[in-house]
Amino acid sequence: MKKLRTKMILGACVILAIAVIVFADRQQYGNEKGLVMEDFQLPMYEQDEGQLYDYQGDVIVLNLWASWCEPCRDEMPALMELQNDYVEKGLSIVTVNMQTTERTLNDAHQFIEEIDLTLPVFFDEDGELLERLRAKYGMPITYVIDREGEITEVFLGEVTYEMIEEEIEPLL
């Protein structure tokens, strides 16, 4: 009986320790709010290179995605619709394909063509942007960046038109 109790206490301690480590690490996610987004220069779809600062002065929605990610696929029509509806007010929706998660570059190109993606597409070929943003808990990840370059919101998971609209309206 005493051995069973000791094993149960030890097991509970191990579970608690793992939970504390995971929770502490997860608290790092989302700390990007309030930070000024650094510029980046990456290859682009159908262009040599581009940089985030090409959109400086606009409210920017930065969306990180992969072609195999179903929520990423599902949210793209809403993001394209938002861009069309708010471009005149100074909204730029910019997407970044996370190449380190793709099987081949061709997978991303097929996805872009399949859904007729009309938004700018950057390719993070080595995961540098992903690492800089501490984006390690899944995809899609969407950042809302104000006109001064400050990250005002971070969404992990699929976003809707209404979710983004609520965040950008006060910034436009």
C-alpha positions as CSV (number, residue, x, y, z in Angstrom):
1,M,0.0,0.0,0.0
2,K,2.8,2.4,0.9
3,K,4.6,1.6,-2.4
4,L,1.5,2.4,-4.4
5,R,1.0,5.7,-2.6
6,T,4.7,6.6,-3.2
7,K,4.3,5.8,-6.9
8,M,1.1,7.9,-7.2
9,I,2.8,10.9,-5.5
10,L,5.8,10.6,-7.7
11,G,3.7,10.3,-10.8
12,A,1.7,13.3,-9.8
13,C,4.9,15.3,-9.2
14,V,6.2,14.3,-12.7
15,I,2.9,15.4,-14.3
16,L,2.9,18.7,-12.4
17,A,6.5,19.4,-13.4
18,I,5.8,18.7,-17.1
19,A,2.7,21.0,-16.9
20,V,4.7,23.8,-15.3
21,I,7.4,23.6,-17.9
22,V,4.9,23.5,-20.8
23,F,2.7,26.3,-19.3
24,A,5.8,28.5,-18.6
25,D,7.0,28.1,-22.2
26,R,3.6,28.7,-23.6
27,Q,3.4,32.0,-21.6
28,Q,6.1,33.3,-24.0
29,Y,3.7,33.0,-26.9
30,G,1.7,36.2,-27.4
31,N,4.2,38.4,-25.7
32,E,4.8,39.9,-29.1
33,K,1.8,42.2,-28.4
34,G,3.2,45.7,-28.0
35,L,6.4,45.0,-29.7
36,V,7.4,46.8,-32.9
37,M,7.6,44.4,-35.8
38,E,11.0,44.3,-37.3
39,D,11.4,44.5,-41.1
40,F,12.2,41.3,-43.0
41,Q,13.3,40.6,-46.5
42,L,12.2,37.3,-48.0
43,P,11.6,35.8,-51.5
44,M,8.1,36.3,-52.8
45,Y,5.8,34.4,-55.1
46,E,6.3,35.6,-58.7
47,Q,8.9,38.2,-57.5
48,D,12.5,38.0,-56.5
49,E,12.2,39.5,-53.0
50,G,10.1,41.9,-50.9
51,Q,10.1,43.3,-47.5
52,L,7.5,44.0,-44.8
53,Y,8.4,47.7,-44.9
54,D,7.0,47.9,-48.4
55,Y,3.7,48.1,-46.5
56,Q,4.9,50.7,-44.0
57,G,2.2,53.1,-43.0
58,D,-0.6,50.6,-43.6
59,V,-2.4,48.5,-41.0
60,I,-0.9,45.1,-41.7
61,V,-2.4,41.6,-41.2
62,L,0.5,39.2,-41.3
63,N,-0.6,35.6,-41.8
64,L,1.7,32.6,-41.5
65,W,0.5,29.5,-43.3
66,A,1.3,26.1,-44.8
67,S,-0.4,24.3,-47.7
68,W,-1.1,21.2,-45.7
69,C,-2.8,23.1,-42.9
70,E,-6.6,22.9,-43.3
71,P,-7.4,25.9,-41.1
72,C,-4.9,27.9,-43.2
73,R,-6.8,26.9,-46.3
74,D,-10.2,27.6,-44.8
75,E,-9.3,31.2,-43.7
76,M,-7.7,32.4,-47.0
77,P,-11.0,33.4,-48.7
78,A,-11.9,35.6,-45.7
79,L,-8.5,37.2,-45.7
80,M,-8.8,38.0,-49.5
81,E,-12.3,39.4,-48.9
82,L,-11.0,41.6,-46.1
83,Q,-8.2,42.9,-48.3
84,N,-10.7,43.8,-51.0
85,D,-13.0,45.5,-48.6
86,Y,-10.4,47.5,-46.7
87,V,-7.6,48.2,-49.1
88,E,-8.8,51.8,-49.7
89,K,-8.6,52.5,-45.9
90,G,-5.0,51.4,-45.8
91,L,-5.1,47.7,-45.0
92,S,-2.5,45.3,-46.3
93,I,-2.8,41.6,-45.8
94,V,0.5,39.9,-46.3
95,T,1.0,36.1,-46.1
96,V,4.1,34.1,-45.3
97,N,4.4,30.4,-46.4
98,M,6.4,28.5,-43.8
99,Q,8.7,26.6,-46.2
100,T,10.3,24.6,-43.4
101,T,7.0,22.8,-42.9
102,E,6.3,22.0,-46.5
103,R,7.3,18.8,-48.3
104,T,8.3,20.8,-51.4
105,L,8.1,24.4,-52.7
106,N,5.8,23.0,-55.4
107,D,3.1,22.2,-52.7
108,A,2.9,25.9,-51.8
109,H,2.8,27.0,-55.4
110,Q,0.0,24.5,-56.1
111,F,-2.0,25.8,-53.2
112,I,-1.6,29.4,-54.3
113,E,-2.8,28.6,-57.8
114,E,-5.6,26.2,-56.6
115,I,-7.3,28.9,-54.5
116,D,-6.2,31.8,-56.8
117,L,-4.5,33.6,-53.9
118,T,-4.4,37.3,-54.6
119,L,-2.6,38.4,-51.5
120,P,1.2,38.9,-51.4
121,V,3.1,35.7,-50.5
122,F,6.5,35.6,-48.9
123,F,8.4,32.4,-48.4
124,D,10.2,31.8,-45.1
125,E,12.7,29.3,-46.5
126,D,14.8,28.7,-43.4
127,G,12.3,29.4,-40.5
128,E,14.1,32.6,-39.6
129,L,10.8,34.6,-39.4
130,L,9.1,31.8,-37.6
131,E,11.8,31.8,-35.0
132,R,12.0,35.6,-34.7
133,L,8.2,35.6,-34.0
134,R,8.6,32.7,-31.5
135,A,5.8,31.1,-33.5
136,K,6.1,27.5,-32.5
137,Y,2.6,26.3,-31.4
138,G,0.9,25.6,-34.6
139,M,-0.6,27.2,-37.7
140,P,-2.1,29.4,-38.9
141,I,-0.8,32.4,-36.9
142,T,-2.0,35.8,-37.7
143,Y,-0.5,39.1,-36.4
144,V,-2.3,42.5,-36.6
145,I,0.2,45.3,-36.9
146,D,-0.7,49.0,-36.6
147,R,0.5,51.9,-38.8
148,E,3.5,52.4,-36.5
149,G,4.5,48.8,-36.8
150,E,3.4,47.7,-33.3
151,I,1.9,44.2,-33.0
152,T,-1.5,44.8,-31.5
153,E,-3.0,41.3,-31.7
154,V,-1.9,37.7,-32.2
155,F,-4.3,34.9,-33.3
156,L,-3.3,31.2,-33.1
157,G,-5.5,29.2,-35.3
158,E,-8.1,29.9,-37.9
159,V,-9.4,33.5,-38.1
160,T,-12.6,34.8,-39.5
161,Y,-13.5,37.9,-41.3
162,E,-15.3,39.2,-38.2
163,M,-12.3,38.5,-35.9
164,I,-9.9,40.5,-38.0
165,E,-12.4,43.2,-38.8
166,E,-12.9,43.8,-35.1
167,E,-9.2,44.3,-34.6
168,I,-8.4,46.4,-37.6
169,E,-11.4,48.8,-37.5
170,P,-10.0,51.0,-34.7
171,L,-6.6,51.1,-36.4
172,L,-7.8,52.3,-39.8
